[in-house]
C-alpha cells in the first residue's frame, strides 16, 4: 500500500514537473516573440509626463487626445518609452518601455520560416495599449504632492539616457512651470533668457536632443486650484524660454502648445 502511494506521488511529481517545463517554454517563447518586435524598427519615441501637476478633466482630455495621435504614429517595432517628471531628476520613473507589436508584410517564403505570429502579435498589441493606458492612468489620477518641479534637470538626465541609442522623437506633456532649486517659479517667466540658458549650459543640463524633433503640449495654465490660464505676456515668455533652450540644444524641430501638434 505504501509503495503504491509513493509511486503515485512520484508519478504526480513527474507530471507536474512536465507541465511546469511546458509552461516555462511557452512563457519563454512568448517573451522571445515580444522581444522580436523591436527588430522590425530602429525608431524610438520618448514620452516624458509631468507628475507635479494636479490634472483636471481638461488636462486628461488633452493627454488622451495627444496620446491617441502619438499612438497612431507608431509603426510595427517602434519603441515607446515613458518617463515621469517629479521634484527631483533622480526620481524620474520609467513606467513603460515596449515595442509596438506586429508582423511586417512578407512574401510566401518568409511566411514559412518567420517566427512572428500574426495572432500573437494582435494579442500583444492589445496588451501594449492596455499596459500603456494603465500606467498613464496612475499618473493622471493618483496625484502626489511635490514641493518642486524639476523639468530642466529631468529633461537633461532622461534624454541623456537614450540619446546614444537613437531617439526619433521626444514628446513632453507638461505645463512647463519650472519650480526648481535652479529656477524657482516664476523666474523663467521673468528672468533673462540669455543668463538662464548660460546657467543651463554651465551646469551641463542641456537636453540631449540634437537633431531630434521635440513636441511639448499641456502648456497654458497655472498650478493654482482653479488652474487659471496664464496671461498672454507670461505665457509668451514661458514658451520663449523653453523654445530657446531647445533650439540651443539643437533640436530637429520644436513645437510647444496646449495641444499635441
C-alpha positions as CSV (number, residue, x, y, z in Angstrom):
1,X,0.0,0.0,0.0
2,X,2.8,2.4,1.0
3,X,4.7,1.6,-2.2
4,X,1.5,2.4,-4.3
5,X,1.2,5.8,-2.5
6,X,4.9,6.6,-3.1
7,X,4.6,5.5,-6.7
8,X,1.5,7.7,-7.2
9,X,3.3,10.7,-5.6
10,X,6.3,10.2,-7.8
11,X,4.1,10.0,-10.9
12,X,2.2,13.2,-9.8
13,X,5.5,15.0,-9.3
14,X,6.7,13.9,-12.7
15,X,3.5,15.1,-14.4
16,X,3.7,18.5,-12.5
17,X,7.3,18.9,-13.5
18,X,6.5,18.2,-17.1
19,X,3.6,20.7,-17.0
20,X,5.9,23.3,-15.4
21,X,8.5,22.8,-18.0
22,X,5.9,23.2,-20.8
23,X,4.7,26.4,-19.2
24,X,8.2,27.8,-18.9
25,X,8.9,27.0,-22.5
26,X,5.7,28.7,-23.6
27,X,6.5,31.8,-21.5
28,X,10.0,31.9,-22.9
29,X,8.7,31.7,-26.4
30,X,6.1,34.4,-25.7
31,X,8.8,36.6,-24.3
32,X,11.1,36.0,-27.2
33,X,8.2,36.8,-29.6
34,X,7.7,40.1,-27.8
35,X,11.3,41.0,-27.9
36,X,11.4,40.2,-31.6
37,X,9.1,43.2,-32.4
38,X,12.0,45.6,-31.6
39,X,13.9,44.1,-34.5
40,X,11.4,45.5,-37.0
41,X,12.2,49.2,-36.4
42,X,15.0,51.4,-35.2
43,X,12.7,54.3,-34.2
44,X,12.3,55.3,-30.5
45,X,9.8,57.8,-29.1
46,X,10.5,59.1,-25.6
47,X,7.4,60.4,-23.8
48,X,8.0,62.4,-20.6
49,X,5.0,63.1,-18.4
50,X,4.9,65.7,-15.7
51,X,3.6,64.4,-12.4
52,X,3.9,67.6,-10.5
53,X,0.6,69.0,-11.7
54,X,-2.8,68.1,-10.4
55,X,-4.6,67.1,-13.6
56,X,-8.2,68.0,-14.1
57,X,-10.6,66.9,-16.7
58,X,-9.2,69.3,-19.3
59,X,-5.7,68.0,-18.8
60,X,-6.8,64.4,-19.0
61,X,-8.7,65.2,-22.2
62,X,-5.6,66.9,-23.7
63,X,-3.3,64.0,-22.8
64,X,-5.8,61.5,-24.2
65,X,-6.0,63.4,-27.4
66,X,-2.3,63.8,-27.7
67,X,-1.6,60.1,-26.8
68,X,-4.1,59.0,-29.5
69,X,-2.2,60.9,-32.1
70,X,1.1,59.7,-30.8
71,X,-0.1,56.1,-30.8
72,X,-1.5,56.4,-34.3
73,X,2.0,57.4,-35.5
74,X,3.6,54.2,-34.2
75,X,4.6,51.6,-36.7
76,X,5.5,47.9,-36.1
77,X,8.6,47.6,-34.0
78,X,8.7,51.3,-32.9
79,X,9.8,51.6,-29.3
80,X,7.9,53.7,-26.9
81,X,9.5,54.7,-23.6
82,X,7.6,56.7,-20.9
83,X,9.3,58.6,-18.0
84,X,7.9,60.9,-15.3
85,X,8.9,64.4,-14.1
86,X,8.8,64.9,-10.4
87,X,10.6,67.3,-7.9
88,X,13.9,65.6,-8.5
89,X,15.6,64.3,-11.6
90,X,16.7,61.1,-9.7
91,X,13.1,60.3,-9.0
92,X,12.0,60.1,-12.7
93,X,10.5,56.7,-13.1
94,X,10.4,54.7,-16.3
95,X,6.9,53.5,-16.3
96,X,6.6,51.9,-19.7
97,X,9.1,50.6,-22.3
98,X,7.9,48.4,-25.1
99,X,8.0,48.0,-28.9
100,X,4.8,48.2,-30.9
101,X,3.7,44.6,-31.7
102,X,3.0,43.4,-35.3
103,X,4.5,41.4,-38.1
104,X,5.8,43.1,-41.2
105,X,4.3,42.2,-44.6
106,X,6.4,39.4,-46.0
107,X,6.4,37.1,-49.0
108,X,5.4,33.4,-49.0
109,X,9.0,32.2,-48.2
110,X,9.0,34.4,-45.1
111,X,5.6,33.1,-44.0
112,X,7.0,29.6,-43.9
113,X,10.1,30.4,-41.8
114,X,9.2,33.6,-39.9
115,X,8.8,33.2,-36.1
116,X,6.5,36.2,-36.0
117,X,2.9,35.1,-35.5
118,X,0.1,37.5,-36.5
119,X,-2.4,36.2,-34.0
120,X,0.0,36.5,-31.1
121,X,1.0,40.0,-32.4
122,X,-2.6,41.2,-32.3
123,X,-3.0,39.9,-28.8
124,X,0.2,41.6,-27.8
125,X,-1.0,44.8,-29.4
126,X,-4.0,44.8,-27.0
127,X,-1.6,44.2,-24.1
128,X,0.6,47.1,-25.3
129,X,-2.3,49.5,-25.4
130,X,-3.9,48.5,-22.1
131,X,-0.5,48.4,-20.3
132,X,0.3,51.9,-21.5
133,X,-3.1,53.2,-20.5
134,X,-2.9,51.7,-17.1
135,X,0.4,53.3,-16.3
136,X,-0.7,56.7,-17.5
137,X,-3.9,56.4,-15.6
138,X,-1.9,56.1,-12.4
139,X,0.0,59.3,-13.3
140,X,-3.2,61.2,-14.0
141,X,-5.5,60.0,-11.3
142,X,-3.2,59.2,-8.3
143,X,-1.8,62.7,-7.7
144,X,1.1,63.1,-5.4
145,X,2.2,66.4,-3.9
146,X,5.6,67.6,-4.9
147,X,7.3,70.7,-3.4
148,X,9.1,71.5,-6.6
149,X,9.0,70.8,-10.4
150,X,12.4,69.8,-11.8
151,X,11.7,69.9,-15.5
152,X,15.0,71.2,-16.9
153,X,17.1,68.7,-14.9
154,X,14.8,65.8,-15.7
155,X,14.8,66.5,-19.5
156,X,18.6,66.6,-19.4
157,X,19.0,63.4,-17.5
158,X,16.3,61.3,-19.2
159,X,17.2,62.3,-22.8
160,X,20.9,61.6,-21.9
161,X,19.9,58.0,-21.0
162,X,18.5,57.2,-24.5
163,X,20.1,59.7,-26.9
164,X,23.1,57.5,-27.8
165,X,20.8,54.6,-28.6
166,X,18.9,56.8,-31.1
167,X,15.8,58.9,-30.5
168,X,13.3,59.6,-33.2
169,X,11.1,61.9,-31.3
170,X,10.8,63.4,-27.8
171,X,7.3,64.3,-26.5
172,X,6.7,66.2,-23.3
173,X,3.3,66.5,-21.5
174,X,3.8,69.4,-19.0
175,X,2.6,72.9,-18.2
176,X,6.4,73.8,-18.2
177,X,6.1,75.7,-14.9
178,X,9.6,75.1,-13.7
179,X,9.9,75.4,-9.9
180,X,13.3,74.0,-9.1
181,X,16.2,75.0,-6.9
182,X,17.9,76.3,-10.0
183,X,15.0,78.2,-11.4
184,X,12.3,78.8,-8.7
185,X,8.9,79.8,-10.2
186,X,8.3,82.3,-11.7
187,X,11.9,83.0,-12.5
188,X,11.8,81.6,-16.1
189,X,8.8,83.8,-17.0
190,X,10.6,86.9,-15.7
191,X,14.4,86.5,-15.9
192,X,17.0,87.0,-18.6
193,X,16.8,84.2,-21.1
194,X,20.4,84.6,-22.1
195,X,21.6,84.4,-18.5
196,X,19.4,81.4,-17.7
197,X,20.4,79.4,-20.7
198,X,24.0,80.2,-19.9
199,X,23.4,78.7,-16.4
200,X,21.9,75.6,-18.0
201,X,25.0,75.1,-20.2
202,X,27.3,75.8,-17.3
203,X,25.6,73.1,-15.2
204,X,25.6,70.7,-18.1
205,X,21.8,70.4,-18.2
206,X,21.3,70.9,-21.9
207,X,18.7,68.3,-23.1
208,X,20.3,65.7,-25.4
209,X,18.0,66.2,-28.4
210,X,20.4,67.2,-31.2
211,X,18.6,66.6,-34.5
212,X,15.5,65.1,-32.7
213,X,12.0,66.6,-33.1
214,X,10.6,67.8,-29.8
215,X,6.9,68.3,-29.1
216,X,5.6,69.8,-25.9
217,X,1.9,70.0,-25.0
218,X,-0.2,70.8,-22.0
219,X,1.1,74.4,-21.7
220,X,-1.1,77.4,-20.7
221,X,-2.4,77.1,-17.1
222,X,-1.1,77.8,-13.6
223,X,-0.8,75.4,-10.7
224,X,-3.4,77.1,-8.6
225,X,-6.6,75.2,-7.6
226,X,-8.6,76.9,-10.3
227,X,-6.0,76.1,-12.9
228,X,-6.2,79.7,-14.1
229,X,-5.0,80.5,-17.6
230,X,-1.6,82.1,-18.0
231,X,-1.7,85.7,-19.0
232,X,-0.5,86.4,-22.6
233,X,2.8,88.1,-21.6
234,X,3.7,85.4,-19.0
235,X,2.8,82.6,-21.4
236,X,4.8,84.2,-24.2
237,X,7.9,84.5,-22.0
238,X,7.4,80.9,-20.7
239,X,7.2,79.4,-24.1
240,X,10.1,81.6,-25.4
241,X,12.4,80.3,-22.6
242,X,11.7,76.7,-23.5
243,X,11.9,77.2,-27.2
244,X,15.2,79.0,-26.9
245,X,16.5,76.2,-24.6
246,X,15.5,73.5,-27.1
247,X,16.9,75.5,-30.0
248,X,20.2,75.8,-28.1
249,X,20.0,72.1,-27.7
250,X,20.0,71.8,-31.5
251,X,16.6,70.0,-31.5
252,X,15.5,69.0,-35.0
253,X,12.3,70.9,-34.6
254,X,10.3,72.4,-31.7
255,X,6.5,72.6,-31.2
256,X,5.1,74.0,-28.0
257,X,1.4,74.5,-27.2
258,X,-1.7,73.4,-25.4
259,X,-2.5,70.5,-27.7
260,X,-0.3,67.9,-29.3
261,X,0.9,69.2,-32.7
